[in-house]
Amino acid sequence: MTCIDCGSSSFRLSRFRFSDLERLALLQYPVRCRSCRRRTFVGLPLALALYQARRSKRKESGVF
Ligand SMILES: [Zn+2]
């Protein structure tokens, strides 16, 4: 997946809003481009992968 604005492939999960429920019903989750901060939607499996990547990164930083 790449940003339609800047072409970056780096995203993070965006804060979930009430208005996003419609998208969630379509199995899409909001994410934000790390480069240009554009908000967009990705499929739930991809959002889950982002979430897990974030968790594993936190683990590597030695919190545990
Ligand atoms: Zn972008």
N, CA, C, O and the ligand as a Tripos MOL2 file, in Angstrom:
@<TRIPOS>MOLECULE
protein
  257   255    65     0     0
PROTEIN
NO_CHARGES

@<TRIPOS>ATOM
      1 N           0.8430   -1.1870    0.0000 N.3       1 MET1
      2 CA          0.0000    0.0000    0.0000 C.3       1 MET1
      3 C           0.8820    1.2420    0.0000 C.2       1 MET1
      4 O           1.8630    1.3080    0.7410 O.2       1 MET1
      5 N           0.5450    2.2070   -0.8110 N.am      2 THR2
      6 CA          1.2900    3.4620   -0.8660 C.3       2 THR2
      7 C           0.3310    4.6430   -0.7810 C.2       2 THR2
      8 O          -0.8260    4.5430   -1.1890 O.2       2 THR2
      9 N           0.8180    5.7600   -0.2490 N.am      3 CYS3
     10 CA          0.0110    6.9730   -0.1200 C.3       3 CYS3
     11 C          -0.3140    7.5290   -1.5080 C.2       3 CYS3
     12 O           0.5580    7.6110   -2.3720 O.2       3 CYS3
     13 N          -1.5790    7.9100   -1.7120 N.am      4 ILE4
     14 CA         -1.9590    8.4230   -3.0290 C.3       4 ILE4
     15 C          -1.4530    9.8540   -3.2220 C.2       4 ILE4
     16 O          -1.4520   10.3620   -4.3430 O.2       4 ILE4
     17 N          -1.0300   10.4920   -2.1580 N.am      5 ASP5
     18 CA         -0.5280   11.8630   -2.2610 C.3       5 ASP5
     19 C           0.9790   11.9140   -2.4950 C.2       5 ASP5
     20 O           1.4460   12.5560   -3.4360 O.2       5 ASP5
     21 N           1.7420   11.2290   -1.6280 N.am      6 CYS6
     22 CA          3.1980   11.3720   -1.6860 C.3       6 CYS6
     23 C           3.9020   10.0800   -2.0770 C.2       6 CYS6
     24 O           5.1170   10.0840   -2.2770 O.2       6 CYS6
     25 N           3.1680    8.9680   -2.1900 N.am      7 GLY7
     26 CA          3.7860    7.7160   -2.6170 C.3       7 GLY7
     27 C           4.5040    6.9780   -1.5120 C.2       7 GLY7
     28 O           5.0860    5.9220   -1.7600 O.2       7 GLY7
     29 N           4.4820    7.5000   -0.3020 N.am      8 SER8
     30 CA          5.1410    6.8350    0.8110 C.3       8 SER8
     31 C           4.4020    5.5500    1.1760 C.2       8 SER8
     32 O           3.1860    5.4550    1.0050 O.2       8 SER8
     33 N           5.1380    4.5690    1.6770 N.am      9 SER9
     34 CA          4.5000    3.3170    2.0770 C.3       9 SER9
     35 C           4.5370    3.1630    3.5980 C.2       9 SER9
     36 O           4.3380    2.0700    4.1270 O.2       9 SER9
     37 N           4.7950    4.2730    4.2890 N.am     10 SER10
     38 CA          4.8780    4.2290    5.7450 C.3      10 SER10
     39 C           3.6200    4.8300    6.3530 C.2      10 SER10
     40 O           3.3190    6.0080    6.1630 O.2      10 SER10
     41 N           2.8920    3.9970    7.0870 N.am     11 PHE11
     42 CA          1.6470    4.4520    7.7000 C.3      11 PHE11
     43 C           1.6240    4.0860    9.1680 C.2      11 PHE11
     44 O           2.3260    3.1800    9.6170 O.2      11 PHE11
     45 N           0.7960    4.8170    9.9090 N.am     12 ARG12
     46 CA          0.5270    4.4120   11.2840 C.3      12 ARG12
     47 C          -0.9790    4.4480   11.4880 C.2      12 ARG12
     48 O          -1.7030    5.0910   10.7290 O.2      12 ARG12
     49 N          -1.4510    3.7440   12.5310 N.am     13 LEU13
     50 CA         -2.8890    3.7180   12.7880 C.3      13 LEU13
     51 C          -3.3540    5.0950   13.2210 C.2      13 LEU13
     52 O          -2.6970    5.7620   14.0200 O.2      13 LEU13
     53 N          -4.4940    5.5140   12.6870 N.am     14 SER14
     54 CA         -5.0620    6.8020   13.0420 C.3      14 SER14
     55 C          -6.0380    6.6230   14.1970 C.2      14 SER14
     56 O          -6.5290    5.5220   14.4450 O.2      14 SER14
     57 N          -6.3100    7.7020   14.8900 N.am     15 ARG15
     58 CA         -7.2940    7.6280   15.9700 C.3      15 ARG15
     59 C          -8.6750    7.3410   15.3900 C.2      15 ARG15
     60 O          -9.0930    7.9380   14.3980 O.2      15 ARG15
     61 N          -9.3610    6.4210   16.0320 N.am     16 PHE16
     62 CA        -10.6710    6.0240   15.5130 C.3      16 PHE16
     63 C         -11.7320    7.0430   15.9160 C.2      16 PHE16
     64 O         -11.8110    7.4590   17.0720 O.2      16 PHE16
     65 N         -12.5430    7.4350   14.9390 N.am     17 ARG17
     66 CA        -13.6270    8.3940   15.2050 C.3      17 ARG17
     67 C         -14.9780    7.7150   15.0240 C.2      17 ARG17
     68 O         -15.0890    6.6760   14.3720 O.2      17 ARG17
     69 N         -15.9830    8.3150   15.6050 N.am     18 PHE18
     70 CA        -17.3310    7.7700   15.4960 C.3      18 PHE18
     71 C         -17.7490    7.6700   14.0370 C.2      18 PHE18
     72 O         -18.4240    6.7200   13.6400 O.2      18 PHE18
     73 N         -17.3430    8.6560   13.2400 N.am     19 SER19
     74 CA        -17.7260    8.6700   11.8220 C.3      19 SER19
     75 C         -17.0360    7.5760   11.0300 C.2      19 SER19
     76 O         -17.3840    7.3210    9.8770 O.2      19 SER19
     77 N         -16.0520    6.9250   11.6490 N.am     20 ASP20
     78 CA        -15.3380    5.8460   10.9600 C.3      20 ASP20
     79 C         -16.0890    4.5280   11.0240 C.2      20 ASP20
     80 O         -15.7060    3.5540   10.3750 O.2      20 ASP20
     81 N         -17.1690    4.5000   11.8160 N.am     21 LEU21
     82 CA        -17.9170    3.2460   11.9760 C.3      21 LEU21
     83 C         -18.4350    2.7280   10.6360 C.2      21 LEU21
     84 O         -18.4860    1.5190   10.4070 O.2      21 LEU21
     85 N         -18.8190    3.6480    9.7550 N.am     22 GLU22
     86 CA        -19.3040    3.2340    8.4380 C.3      22 GLU22
     87 C         -18.2250    2.4660    7.6920 C.2      22 GLU22
     88 O         -18.4930    1.4460    7.0570 O.2      22 GLU22
     89 N         -17.0020    2.9720    7.7790 N.am     23 ARG23
     90 CA        -15.8820    2.3150    7.1040 C.3      23 ARG23
     91 C         -15.5670    0.9720    7.7630 C.2      23 ARG23
     92 O         -15.2240   -0.0030    7.0940 O.2      23 ARG23
     93 N         -15.6930    0.9490    9.0890 N.am     24 LEU24
     94 CA        -15.4050   -0.2920    9.8000 C.3      24 LEU24
     95 C         -16.3810   -1.3840    9.3620 C.2      24 LEU24
     96 O         -16.0180   -2.5570    9.2780 O.2      24 LEU24
     97 N         -17.6210   -0.9860    9.0850 N.am     25 ALA25
     98 CA        -18.6100   -1.9370    8.6000 C.3      25 ALA25
     99 C         -18.1830   -2.5320    7.2610 C.2      25 ALA25
    100 O         -18.5920   -3.6360    6.9010 O.2      25 ALA25
    101 N         -17.3480   -1.7780    6.5240 N.am     26 LEU26
    102 CA        -16.8140   -2.2710    5.2480 C.3      26 LEU26
    103 C         -15.4420   -2.9230    5.4430 C.2      26 LEU26
    104 O         -14.7070   -3.1640    4.4850 O.2      26 LEU26
    105 N         -15.1150   -3.2040    6.7360 N.am     27 LEU27
    106 CA        -13.8350   -3.8470    7.0920 C.3      27 LEU27
    107 C         -12.6380   -2.9780    6.7030 C.2      27 LEU27
    108 O         -11.6100   -3.4770    6.2450 O.2      27 LEU27
    109 N         -12.7990   -1.6560    6.8980 N.am     28 GLN28
    110 CA        -11.6800   -0.7470    6.6520 C.3      28 GLN28
    111 C         -11.3690    0.0280    7.9220 C.2      28 GLN28
    112 O         -12.2620    0.3300    8.7140 O.2      28 GLN28
    113 N         -10.0890    0.3470    8.1090 N.am     29 TYR29
    114 CA         -9.6530    1.0330    9.3230 C.3      29 TYR29
    115 C          -8.8300    2.2710    8.9410 C.2      29 TYR29
    116 O          -8.0490    2.2250    7.9900 O.2      29 TYR29
    117 N          -9.0020    3.3850    9.6840 N.am     30 PRO30
    118 CA         -8.2720    4.6160    9.3230 C.3      30 PRO30
    119 C          -6.7910    4.5370    9.6720 C.2      30 PRO30
    120 O          -6.4200    4.0750   10.7510 O.2      30 PRO30
    121 N          -5.9560    4.9890    8.7560 N.am     31 VAL31
    122 CA         -4.5160    5.0930    8.9960 C.3      31 VAL31
    123 C          -4.0590    6.4710    8.5250 C.2      31 VAL31
    124 O          -4.7560    7.1450    7.7670 O.2      31 VAL31
    125 N          -2.8750    6.8780    8.9870 N.am     32 ARG32
    126 CA         -2.3400    8.1760    8.5770 C.3      32 ARG32
    127 C          -0.9500    7.9900    7.9890 C.2      32 ARG32
    128 O          -0.1310    7.2360    8.5150 O.2      32 ARG32
    129 N          -0.6980    8.6880    6.8890 N.am     33 CYS33
    130 CA          0.6090    8.6340    6.2450 C.3      33 CYS33
    131 C           1.6380    9.3100    7.1440 C.2      33 CYS33
    132 O           1.4130   10.4240    7.6170 O.2      33 CYS33
    133 N           2.7760    8.6380    7.3840 N.am     34 ARG34
    134 CA          3.8160    9.2160    8.2280 C.3      34 ARG34
    135 C           4.5160   10.3780    7.5390 C.2      34 ARG34
    136 O           5.1110   11.2330    8.1960 O.2      34 ARG34
    137 N           4.4430   10.4050    6.2190 N.am     35 SER35
    138 CA          5.1890   11.4000    5.4660 C.3      35 SER35
    139 C           4.4050   12.7050    5.3200 C.2      35 SER35
    140 O           4.8990   13.7690    5.6930 O.2      35 SER35
    141 N           3.1810   12.6290    4.7750 N.am     36 CYS36
    142 CA          2.4100   13.8530    4.5200 C.3      36 CYS36
    143 C           1.2000   13.9650    5.4330 C.2      36 CYS36
    144 O           0.4600   14.9470    5.3660 O.2      36 CYS36
    145 N           0.9920   12.9670    6.2830 N.am     37 ARG37
    146 CA         -0.0670   12.9620    7.3040 C.3      37 ARG37
    147 C          -1.4670   12.9120    6.7090 C.2      37 ARG37
    148 O          -2.4380   13.2790    7.3710 O.2      37 ARG37
    149 N          -1.5730   12.4650    5.4780 N.am     38 ARG38
    150 CA         -2.8890   12.3120    4.8920 C.3      38 ARG38
    151 C          -3.6030   11.1300    5.5470 C.2      38 ARG38
    152 O          -3.0070   10.0780    5.7780 O.2      38 ARG38
    153 N          -4.8840   11.3220    5.8400 N.am     39 ARG39
    154 CA         -5.6610   10.2560    6.4670 C.3      39 ARG39
    155 C          -6.3500    9.4410    5.3870 C.2      39 ARG39
    156 O          -6.9770   10.0010    4.4880 O.2      39 ARG39
    157 N          -6.2390    8.1300    5.4690 N.am     40 THR40
    158 CA         -6.8800    7.2710    4.4860 C.3      40 THR40
    159 C          -7.3340    5.9790    5.1680 C.2      40 THR40
    160 O          -7.1770    5.8270    6.3800 O.2      40 THR40
    161 N          -7.8890    5.0630    4.4030 N.am     41 PHE41
    162 CA         -8.4040    3.8310    4.9860 C.3      41 PHE41
    163 C          -7.7490    2.6250    4.3240 C.2      41 PHE41
    164 O          -7.4810    2.6210    3.1220 O.2      41 PHE41
    165 N          -7.4970    1.6010    5.1390 N.am     42 VAL42
    166 CA         -6.9670    0.3500    4.6140 C.3      42 VAL42
    167 C          -7.8330   -0.7930    5.1310 C.2      42 VAL42
    168 O          -8.6170   -0.6210    6.0640 O.2      42 VAL42
    169 N          -7.6800   -1.9530    4.5150 N.am     43 GLY43
    170 CA         -8.4150   -3.1300    4.9540 C.3      43 GLY43
    171 C          -7.9940   -3.5450    6.3560 C.2      43 GLY43
    172 O          -6.8580   -3.2970    6.7620 O.2      43 GLY43
    173 N          -8.8880   -4.1650    7.0890 N.am     44 LEU44
    174 CA         -8.6190   -4.5590    8.4710 C.3      44 LEU44
    175 C          -7.3750   -5.4430    8.6280 C.2      44 LEU44
    176 O          -6.6020   -5.2150    9.5590 O.2      44 LEU44
    177 N          -7.1460   -6.4360    7.7670 N.am     45 PRO45
    178 CA         -5.9460   -7.2710    7.9360 C.3      45 PRO45
    179 C          -4.6620   -6.4470    7.8850 C.2      45 PRO45
    180 O          -3.7100   -6.7110    8.6190 O.2      45 PRO45
    181 N          -4.6500   -5.4400    7.0010 N.am     46 LEU46
    182 CA         -3.4760   -4.5780    6.8720 C.3      46 LEU46
    183 C          -3.3090   -3.7130    8.1220 C.2      46 LEU46
    184 O          -2.1950   -3.5190    8.6100 O.2      46 LEU46
    185 N          -4.4270   -3.1970    8.6340 N.am     47 ALA47
    186 CA         -4.3840   -2.3920    9.8510 C.3      47 ALA47
    187 C          -3.8850   -3.2360   11.0190 C.2      47 ALA47
    188 O          -3.1340   -2.7560   11.8680 O.2      47 ALA47
    189 N          -4.3060   -4.4870   11.0510 N.am     48 LEU48
    190 CA         -3.8650   -5.3960   12.1090 C.3      48 LEU48
    191 C          -2.3640   -5.6380   12.0140 C.2      48 LEU48
    192 O          -1.6730   -5.7170   13.0300 O.2      48 LEU48
    193 N          -1.8680   -5.7540   10.7890 N.am     49 ALA49
    194 CA         -0.4320   -5.9480   10.5850 C.3      49 ALA49
    195 C           0.3380   -4.7370   11.0890 C.2      49 ALA49
    196 O           1.3980   -4.8830   11.6990 O.2      49 ALA49
    197 N          -0.1950   -3.5290   10.8370 N.am     50 LEU50
    198 CA          0.4390   -2.3070   11.3300 C.3      50 LEU50
    199 C           0.4840   -2.3100   12.8520 C.2      50 LEU50
    200 O           1.4860   -1.9330   13.4600 O.2      50 LEU50
    201 N          -0.6190   -2.7430   13.4540 N.am     51 TYR51
    202 CA         -0.7140   -2.7640   14.9060 C.3      51 TYR51
    203 C           0.3140   -3.7270   15.4990 C.2      51 TYR51
    204 O           0.9760   -3.4150   16.4900 O.2      51 TYR51
    205 N           0.4360   -4.8920   14.8840 N.am     52 GLN52
    206 CA          1.3800   -5.8890   15.3860 C.3      52 GLN52
    207 C           2.8180   -5.4360   15.1760 C.2      52 GLN52
    208 O           3.6860   -5.7110   16.0030 O.2      52 GLN52
    209 N           3.0710   -4.7370   14.0620 N.am     53 ALA53
    210 CA          4.4100   -4.2240   13.8040 C.3      53 ALA53
    211 C           4.7860   -3.2250   14.8880 C.2      53 ALA53
    212 O           5.9260   -3.1950   15.3500 O.2      53 ALA53
    213 N           3.8160   -2.4060   15.2900 N.am     54 ARG54
    214 CA          4.0760   -1.4130   16.3170 C.3      54 ARG54
    215 C           4.3870   -2.1000   17.6510 C.2      54 ARG54
    216 O           5.2720   -1.6690   18.3900 O.2      54 ARG54
    217 N           3.6470   -3.1700   17.9470 N.am     55 ARG55
    218 CA          3.8550   -3.8840   19.2070 C.3      55 ARG55
    219 C           5.2340   -4.5260   19.2430 C.2      55 ARG55
    220 O           5.9300   -4.4560   20.2560 O.2      55 ARG55
    221 N           5.6320   -5.1560   18.1270 N.am     56 SER56
    222 CA          6.9060   -5.8480   18.1230 C.3      56 SER56
    223 C           8.0530   -4.8380   18.2280 C.2      56 SER56
    224 O           9.0920   -5.1310   18.8210 O.2      56 SER56
    225 N           7.8600   -3.6490   17.6500 N.am     57 LYS57
    226 CA          8.8690   -2.6090   17.7440 C.3      57 LYS57
    227 C           9.0630   -2.1930   19.1950 C.2      57 LYS57
    228 O          10.1850   -2.0030   19.6650 O.2      57 LYS57
    229 N           7.9280   -2.0560   19.8980 N.am     58 ARG58
    230 CA          7.9800   -1.6520   21.2960 C.3      58 ARG58
    231 C           8.7520   -2.7010   22.1140 C.2      58 ARG58
    232 O           9.4960   -2.3730   23.0370 O.2      58 ARG58
    233 N           8.5480   -3.9620   21.7440 N.am     59 LYS59
    234 CA          9.2210   -5.0530   22.4340 C.3      59 LYS59
    235 C          10.7390   -4.9490   22.2260 C.2      59 LYS59
    236 O          11.5270   -5.1720   23.1450 O.2      59 LYS59
    237 N          11.1210   -4.6060   20.9970 N.am     60 GLU60
    238 CA         12.5450   -4.5230   20.6830 C.3      60 GLU60
    239 C          13.2270   -3.3970   21.4560 C.2      60 GLU60
    240 O          14.4290   -3.4550   21.7110 O.2      60 GLU60
    241 N          12.4620   -2.3780   21.8250 N.am     61 SER61
    242 CA         13.0770   -1.2390   22.4940 C.3      61 SER61
    243 C          13.3870   -1.5520   23.9540 C.2      61 SER61
    244 O          13.9300   -0.7060   24.6640 O.2      61 SER61
    245 N          13.0530   -2.7440   24.4040 N.am     62 GLY62
    246 CA         13.4850   -3.1730   25.7150 C.3      62 GLY62
    247 C          12.5610   -2.8070   26.8660 C.2      62 GLY62
    248 O          13.0030   -2.6880   28.0080 O.2      62 GLY62
    249 N          11.2780   -2.6280   26.5670 N.am     63 VAL63
    250 CA         10.3250   -2.3040   27.6250 C.3      63 VAL63
    251 C          10.1450   -3.4960   28.5620 C.2      63 VAL63
    252 O           9.9570   -3.3420   29.7690 O.2      63 VAL63
    253 N          10.2090   -4.6880   27.9700 N.am     64 PHE64
    254 CA          9.9800   -5.8840   28.8020 C.3      64 PHE64
    255 C          11.2810   -6.3460   29.4410 C.2      64 PHE64
    256 O          11.2920   -7.3340   30.1750 O.2      64 PHE64
    257 ZN          1.5700   10.6620    2.1090 Zn       65 ZN65
@<TRIPOS>BOND
     1     1     2 1
     2     2     3 1
     3     3     4 2
     4     3     5 am
     5     5     6 1
     6     6     7 1
     7     7     8 2
     8     7     9 am
     9     9    10 1
    10    10    11 1
    11    11    12 2
    12    11    13 am
    13    13    14 1
    14    14    15 1
    15    15    16 2
    16    15    17 am
    17    17    18 1
    18    18    19 1
    19    19    20 2
    20    19    21 am
    21    21    22 1
    22    22    23 1
    23    23    24 2
    24    23    25 am
    25    25    26 1
    26    26    27 1
    27    27    28 2
    28    27    29 am
    29    29    30 1
    30    30    31 1
    31    31    32 2
    32    31    33 am
    33    33    34 1
    34    34    35 1
    35    35    36 2
    36    35    37 am
    37    37    38 1
    38    38    39 1
    39    39    40 2
    40    39    41 am
    41    41    42 1
    42    42    43 1
    43    43    44 2
    44    43    45 am
    45    45    46 1
    46    46    47 1
    47    47    48 2
    48    47    49 am
    49    49    50 1
    50    50    51 1
    51    51    52 2
    52    51    53 am
    53    53    54 1
    54    54    55 1
    55    55    56 2
    56    55    57 am
    57    57    58 1
    58    58    59 1
    59    59    60 2
    60    59    61 am
    61    61    62 1
    62    62    63 1
    63    63    64 2
    64    63    65 am
    65    65    66 1
    66    66    67 1
    67    67    68 2
    68    67    69 am
    69    69    70 1
    70    70    71 1
    71    71    72 2
    72    71    73 am
    73    73    74 1
    74    74    75 1
    75    75    76 2
    76    75    77 am
    77    77    78 1
    78    78    79 1
    79    79    80 2
    80    79    81 am
    81    81    82 1
    82    82    83 1
    83    83    84 2
    84    83    85 am
    85    85    86 1
    86    86    87 1
    87    87    88 2
    88    87    89 am
    89    89    90 1
    90    90    91 1
    91    91    92 2
    92    91    93 am
    93    93    94 1
    94    94    95 1
    95    95    96 2
    96    95    97 am
    97    97    98 1
    98    98    99 1
    99    99   100 2
   100    99   101 am
   101   101   102 1
   102   102   103 1
   103   103   104 2
   104   103   105 am
   105   105   106 1
   106   106   107 1
   107   107   108 2
   108   107   109 am
   109   109   110 1
   110   110   111 1
   111   111   112 2
   112   111   113 am
   113   113   114 1
   114   114   115 1
   115   115   116 2
   116   115   117 am
   117   117   118 1
   118   118   119 1
   119   119   120 2
   120   119   121 am
   121   121   122 1
   122   122   123 1
   123   123   124 2
   124   123   125 am
   125   125   126 1
   126   126   127 1
   127   127   128 2
   128   127   129 am
   129   129   130 1
   130   130   131 1
   131   131   132 2
   132   131   133 am
   133   133   134 1
   134   134   135 1
   135   135   136 2
   136   135   137 am
   137   137   138 1
   138   138   139 1
   139   139   140 2
   140   139   141 am
   141   141   142 1
   142   142   143 1
   143   143   144 2
   144   143   145 am
   145   145   146 1
   146   146   147 1
   147   147   148 2
   148   147   149 am
   149   149   150 1
   150   150   151 1
   151   151   152 2
   152   151   153 am
   153   153   154 1
   154   154   155 1
   155   155   156 2
   156   155   157 am
   157   157   158 1
   158   158   159 1
   159   159   160 2
   160   159   161 am
   161   161   162 1
   162   162   163 1
   163   163   164 2
   164   163   165 am
   165   165   166 1
   166   166   167 1
   167   167   168 2
   168   167   169 am
   169   169   170 1
   170   170   171 1
   171   171   172 2
   172   171   173 am
   173   173   174 1
   174   174   175 1
   175   175   176 2
   176   175   177 am
   177   177   178 1
   178   178   179 1
   179   179   180 2
   180   179   181 am
   181   181   182 1
   182   182   183 1
   183   183   184 2
   184   183   185 am
   185   185   186 1
   186   186   187 1
   187   187   188 2
   188   187   189 am
   189   189   190 1
   190   190   191 1
   191   191   192 2
   192   191   193 am
   193   193   194 1
   194   194   195 1
   195   195   196 2
   196   195   197 am
   197   197   198 1
   198   198   199 1
   199   199   200 2
   200   199   201 am
   201   201   202 1
   202   202   203 1
   203   203   204 2
   204   203   205 am
   205   205   206 1
   206   206   207 1
   207   207   208 2
   208   207   209 am
   209   209   210 1
   210   210   211 1
   211   211   212 2
   212   211   213 am
   213   213   214 1
   214   214   215 1
   215   215   216 2
   216   215   217 am
   217   217   218 1
   218   218   219 1
   219   219   220 2
   220   219   221 am
   221   221   222 1
   222   222   223 1
   223   223   224 2
   224   223   225 am
   225   225   226 1
   226   226   227 1
   227   227   228 2
   228   227   229 am
   229   229   230 1
   230   230   231 1
   231   231   232 2
   232   231   233 am
   233   233   234 1
   234   234   235 1
   235   235   236 2
   236   235   237 am
   237   237   238 1
   238   238   239 1
   239   239   240 2
   240   239   241 am
   241   241   242 1
   242   242   243 1
   243   243   244 2
   244   243   245 am
   245   245   246 1
   246   246   247 1
   247   247   248 2
   248   247   249 am
   249   249   250 1
   250   250   251 1
   251   251   252 2
   252   251   253 am
   253   253   254 1
   254   254   255 1
   255   255   256 2
@<TRIPOS>SUBSTRUCTURE
     1 MET1         2 RESIDUE 1 A MET
     2 THR2         6 RESIDUE 1 A THR
     3 CYS3        10 RESIDUE 1 A CYS
     4 ILE4        14 RESIDUE 1 A ILE
     5 ASP5        18 RESIDUE 1 A ASP
     6 CYS6        22 RESIDUE 1 A CYS
     7 GLY7        26 RESIDUE 1 A GLY
     8 SER8        30 RESIDUE 1 A SER
     9 SER9        34 RESIDUE 1 A SER
    10 SER10       38 RESIDUE 1 A SER
    11 PHE11       42 RESIDUE 1 A PHE
    12 ARG12       46 RESIDUE 1 A ARG
    13 LEU13       50 RESIDUE 1 A LEU
    14 SER14       54 RESIDUE 1 A SER
    15 ARG15       58 RESIDUE 1 A ARG
    16 PHE16       62 RESIDUE 1 A PHE
    17 ARG17       66 RESIDUE 1 A ARG
    18 PHE18       70 RESIDUE 1 A PHE
    19 SER19       74 RESIDUE 1 A SER
    20 ASP20       78 RESIDUE 1 A ASP
    21 LEU21       82 RESIDUE 1 A LEU
    22 GLU22       86 RESIDUE 1 A GLU
    23 ARG23       90 RESIDUE 1 A ARG
    24 LEU24       94 RESIDUE 1 A LEU
    25 ALA25       98 RESIDUE 1 A ALA
    26 LEU26      102 RESIDUE 1 A LEU
    27 LEU27      106 RESIDUE 1 A LEU
    28 GLN28      110 RESIDUE 1 A GLN
    29 TYR29      114 RESIDUE 1 A TYR
    30 PRO30      118 RESIDUE 1 A PRO
    31 VAL31      122 RESIDUE 1 A VAL
    32 ARG32      126 RESIDUE 1 A ARG
    33 CYS33      130 RESIDUE 1 A CYS
    34 ARG34      134 RESIDUE 1 A ARG
    35 SER35      138 RESIDUE 1 A SER
    36 CYS36      142 RESIDUE 1 A CYS
    37 ARG37      146 RESIDUE 1 A ARG
    38 ARG38      150 RESIDUE 1 A ARG
    39 ARG39      154 RESIDUE 1 A ARG
    40 THR40      158 RESIDUE 1 A THR
    41 PHE41      162 RESIDUE 1 A PHE
    42 VAL42      166 RESIDUE 1 A VAL
    43 GLY43      170 RESIDUE 1 A GLY
    44 LEU44      174 RESIDUE 1 A LEU
    45 PRO45      178 RESIDUE 1 A PRO
    46 LEU46      182 RESIDUE 1 A LEU
    47 ALA47      186 RESIDUE 1 A ALA
    48 LEU48      190 RESIDUE 1 A LEU
    49 ALA49      194 RESIDUE 1 A ALA
    50 LEU50      198 RESIDUE 1 A LEU
    51 TYR51      202 RESIDUE 1 A TYR
    52 GLN52      206 RESIDUE 1 A GLN
    53 ALA53      210 RESIDUE 1 A ALA
    54 ARG54      214 RESIDUE 1 A ARG
    55 ARG55      218 RESIDUE 1 A ARG
    56 SER56      222 RESIDUE 1 A SER
    57 LYS57      226 RESIDUE 1 A LYS
    58 ARG58      230 RESIDUE 1 A ARG
    59 LYS59      234 RESIDUE 1 A LYS
    60 GLU60      238 RESIDUE 1 A GLU
    61 SER61      242 RESIDUE 1 A SER
    62 GLY62      246 RESIDUE 1 A GLY
    63 VAL63      250 RESIDUE 1 A VAL
    64 PHE64      254 RESIDUE 1 A PHE
    65 ZN65       257 GROUP 0 **** ****
